[in-house]
Amino acid sequence: MKPNKLTISAFGSYADKTEINFTKFGGKGLYLITGDTGAGKTTIFDAICYALYGEASGNDRTSSMLRSKYARDDVKTYVRLEFTANGKTYTVERGPSYERPSKRGGGTTKQQKYSELTYHELPPRTETGNIDKSIERIVGIDAKKFKQIAMIAQGDFRKVLSATTTERADILCNIFKTEKYRNLQNRLSEIKSKSKEELQILRNDMCLAVRSLLCDKNSVLYPEFSAIQQKNSDFIVDVDEITDIIRKIEQSDTAKQSEIESELKETNKLIDDIHIKIGKAQQRQKAKQAFETAQHKLKTSQEQLAIFEDKLKQVEPYKEQAEKISGEIKLLQEKMPSYEELSKLQLSVSQTEQLLVKNKNTKKAIESEQEKAKNISEQTRKRLDELKNVEAEKENCLSKKNMYEEKRKQIKALYKDILLYLETNEKYEQQYNEFLELQKTADKKYAYYSELNRRFLDAQAGIIARTLKDGEKCPVCGSTIHPCLATLENHSPSEKDVNEAKKEYEKSAKKASDSNAEAEKIKGTLETLNQKISDIAKQWFTEYSDVGELKNAVIEKGKYYKSNIDSLSIKLNEYNSLIEEKNKLEKQSENIRKQLETLTVQYAEYEKNIALNEQNIQNFTKQANELSSRLVYKTKQDAENAVLQMTKKRTTLNTAYEQARVQLEQCKSDIETYTYSSETLKKQLENSEQEPLSELEEKINNLKIQSDDLNRQNNDILFRRNANGTAGQKIRSNSSKLTSAEKKYSRISLLSDTANGKLSGKQKINLEALVQMSFLDNILAKANTRFMQMSGGQYEFIRDDTPKSNQQKTGLDINIIDHYNGTQRTSQSLSGGESFMASLSLALGFADEIQSRAGGIQLDTMFIDEGFGSLDDGKLDVSINVLNSLSSGNCLVGIISHIDKLKESINRQIVITKDEKGGSKAEIHL
């Protein structure tokens, strides 16, 4: 890639549009980018980077900071680059986003960033993402590699030269992306750790399986088992040996289990037989207890029989009394409809009396509402009378406010003219003073010119006087007599001196004349303003001494109008509130009127209802009294209570009689039942066996203890067989896995330790460091072609691979071979100039290596930024020759520097200068 033409507009330190035509350099060779510090030399490389990749060259310069602070608002910020790559010409243009003044109205708006790529006659491409990819494809590298290859910044590579091994490793990692080798190292470490963990899990499982094997301590096999388990507890030595002991234990447990099951079967049969005997003994015991109970209850029932017979005779009259009460209840129930009618009449009287009270209360409430509404209506009417003229008062106030605002507007216009007058007057005084100074300068230059001219003319007369002889005519006056000849000064001015003095005077006189003309122009504007102010001021003020006094008077007048306007604005707000109040009161007055009409109608209706309620109460009361006089009880509730009491009494009598009868019948039935039960149980006891229950229970408890012991032994054997079977299967299964895991861990451990530089007794060089050493060897080989040339064959880079302690990383230290004395020393021992040459050589070596790693991409342009100030003239010439060798062929190399020696050595230059108004401009000097 090679730049042809770069256009910069309102970008960085360049306020206006600036074009740099690189084709003027012929497409190859060295050229110098020079100028004052901060003028914008590096900005040229920034602009190229931004045009290609949409980002500046430095991390501290983002695209949002690229708009020039010196640019006018109407100047657009963009960078356009025409470049050639692979024999084809492309044009790319980009503009960053920034805030600019809005074209419509005030404020600002955001200028959106954009990108455009053009190739031949094809339509421009404007999709930023696609353009970025296209640029990388055309140039062949991304933005980061472009900056690394195309820009040699000396400070960065001095850091590389003086860095520690660890710091240099980080730099090489960032540039050549060697972290993938570190990732491989880490991945191998992770695999090793995981493999070790898996191996340990298998070993732990095997140990647990061996420890989980069981054997009866009373078995003849236990001593052999204990010895084998102790032998194999931490590491499996012989799986066959363990399998054989498991088999022997299994055979022994199987035989023992068969014996226990046979003995257990016989014991359980004996237990079942005794259970049957116990059941029979328990039944005889229950029958004996039941016989004794039946005998006791029979005796008790026989004693109660006479008591219940006497009790029944005592309650016999209750039956007749109950039948008499039933007749009275029937007669009272026949009268119940009359009581219901009486109850309805009494309820009607009560409800009508409640309605009468409610209607009277409502009537009283209506009277209160009427009185309240009348009072509000009167208050509303009085307030409306007070507010009847409020609209007219508001209009009068608004008219005054408008008048004061118009006058204040005129006063503000006058005040603005006064300020303009005072500003213009100050400009006039400055301009006039400038004219006086320029006139003084012109007068001095005129005097100097006159003096030179006089001396020049005198010198001419002296020259002529030298040639005059008495009797010969003077070529000036024609006289043949020369009584007083002019003399010639030793240091007379030349005609050139006189002409230059005259030009200086004329130039100075023109400046004074132009300044005077400008002062007169301002004076004319000032007089016009003074006349305008005077005409307007006469309308407001009778007299004033000067514009300053008038300014104060105008300010006071403006304050007066402002105060009146503020006061009237407050009054207008008050009038608006009063008008709003008046509208509300008018609406409220109408609502109250309608409310009074409604209340009047309601009052008449409730008076009519009250009269009707009083008449109904009299009628219902009369009917109730007539009906009550014909009844025994006063109310239906009293009659119902009487029926309830009689019913309860009848129930009590019937219940007492019935209970006595039922108790007697139940007693007779119990005697018959207990007599039959006693006879039956007596016969059952006489026919049953009489073996003691306690002896049977003692026998069965002994048998159960024996059965439980046999079951426990059987369960122990079952548990042991299951545990040994599971453990044996696990041991056989894990044996082959463990062997495989140990081989795998051995292989991966060796590989991981080798890649991570952890082999015992070896140097601590990991895979990433080894790759970085290879890169550094290539870089130093490329750098040495320049370093040897720059140092006149004295110095050469060499990588120091001297082994350090086994705990330190080595292999990336850089030493210097001094061929003059055959010694080797560190790079820190170099002088300032030597350090610069080493840094530049190292930087070029890095650029060569990066470029070779970029798929063979060839950049035909390069920038080298500063650093030449530390070189003496000889070293500087050698360095320039080396850089010239870089540009042999088609490479175009730009050196960014302000060193005078470089300005003398390199004729082709881009000169950056600062503008007095701000910003910078660039010019090509050939």
VENJO-V992916 format. One record per run of one state. SS is the DSSP state (helix for helix, strand for strand, loop for the rest). FROM is the first residue (numbers start at 0). TO is the last residue. If there is no record, write none. Layout:
ss=SS from=FROM to=TO
ss=SS from=FROM to=TO
//
This chain:
ss=loop from=0 to=0
ss=strand from=1 to=8
ss=loop from=9 to=9
ss=strand from=10 to=10
ss=loop from=11 to=12
ss=strand from=13 to=13
ss=loop from=14 to=16
ss=strand from=17 to=20
ss=helix from=21 to=24
ss=loop from=25 to=27
ss=strand from=28 to=34
ss=loop from=35 to=39
ss=helix from=40 to=52
ss=loop from=53 to=61
ss=helix from=62 to=64
ss=loop from=65 to=65
ss=strand from=66 to=66
ss=loop from=67 to=76
ss=strand from=77 to=84
ss=loop from=85 to=86
ss=strand from=87 to=94
ss=loop from=95 to=96
ss=strand from=97 to=100
ss=loop from=101 to=106
ss=strand from=107 to=110
ss=loop from=111 to=112
ss=strand from=113 to=118
ss=loop from=119 to=123
ss=strand from=124 to=124
ss=loop from=125 to=126
ss=helix from=127 to=138
ss=loop from=139 to=141
ss=helix from=142 to=149
ss=strand from=150 to=152
ss=helix from=153 to=161
ss=loop from=162 to=163
ss=helix from=164 to=175
ss=loop from=176 to=177
ss=helix from=178 to=210
ss=loop from=211 to=220
ss=helix from=221 to=230
ss=loop from=231 to=237
ss=helix from=238 to=313
ss=loop from=314 to=316
ss=helix from=317 to=333
ss=loop from=334 to=334
ss=helix from=335 to=385
ss=loop from=386 to=388
ss=helix from=389 to=466
ss=loop from=467 to=493
ss=helix from=494 to=536
ss=loop from=537 to=545
ss=helix from=546 to=627
ss=loop from=628 to=634
ss=helix from=635 to=686
ss=loop from=687 to=691
ss=helix from=692 to=754
ss=loop from=755 to=765
ss=helix from=766 to=789
ss=loop from=790 to=793
ss=strand from=794 to=799
ss=loop from=800 to=811
ss=strand from=812 to=817
ss=loop from=818 to=821
ss=strand from=822 to=825
ss=helix from=826 to=828
ss=loop from=829 to=830
ss=helix from=831 to=852
ss=loop from=853 to=859
ss=strand from=860 to=864
ss=loop from=865 to=866
ss=helix from=867 to=869
ss=loop from=870 to=871
ss=helix from=872 to=885
ss=loop from=886 to=890
ss=strand from=891 to=895
ss=loop from=896 to=898
ss=helix from=899 to=904
ss=loop from=905 to=907
ss=strand from=908 to=913
ss=loop from=914 to=918
ss=strand from=919 to=924
ss=loop from=925 to=925
//
